[in-house]
């Protein structure tokens, strides 16, 4: 059985003022090609399909065109999609009556049973392999991004990380109990899905969308995923990676760089092959992005002086600017205000086949420290860090009490999109 794991498409995302629609179409075309060539049984999309809970008509059209075409081309392909923190859970699920007819299952909302318990069975999706009609080949625990109240209470504070951990545990127990009642003696492979931040994973240096829900308290222990689970398909972090050294607990990563911080990630998707004896082969398939991201200086940690920037601009390829021209960021060290900096850089870039995305001007505070003062950088500050800093200043170095942190975290969690 072959499964393809992808996540964090962020359809509709813009990059500075540039539209990335062509890059998304390029990715989806490639994905379709691979699904057909590899003869994939199940496609898993682990959240953040759209960049916004209220996606544009164009983004929605791109998504539905992909679903329509990929299922038409591969008649027995099954697709399981979970909502991420950027998606609207209810909106993503709304077309389910149509999608179910195309062998596509979307899970965004955690439903309740009549006696107000979590409806675990709704999140358990049977998976089928091609050519074995009617025979369940594996089970998928399709857990969307969880908001407060979606998960069982695990302690008196109703902590997020413990609650999410308990969610997977209960779901696994629910599935095991069900398999026992139907008398399955041979265990089927189990695939878990999730959109969360797992401890022991690396985040991109300045990705605001990832960081808004990262504050330490809500990172999920990878122990939440039982060793009995054949593969855990995660979304949310944009870097493809294993979690805590576990081969079979992975982030697929985003399909192309969403920020300059992600430029060295290996973007693509992950192929999982499960053999008859539940032996598993995992391979990350890298994909060349349609549009490259360039940085001056090439090494991002130290900004260049203005003459160095002009030198580097000279080295850029000449040519017309088109929709495939690379995006460029320039990090420049300045010692005094340079009101015409942008103008001079734009002049120097004339005739170069690049699209200027951003200029970061760094002013040295003293010899050893560079202070960067751009709006984007302010956005990268974790709200929890900001609040605890202010608390410390205002109350004479006193730390914010844990209970207050947890309450604040709940609010940040609710607002995180
Ligand atoms: Mn996310």
Boltz pocket constraint, residues with backbone or C-beta under 6 A from the ligand:
constraints:
  - pocket:
      binder: B
      contacts: [[A, 48], [A, 84], [A, 85], [A, 86], [A, 195], [A, 209], [A, 235], [A, 236], [A, 237]]
      max_distance: 6.0
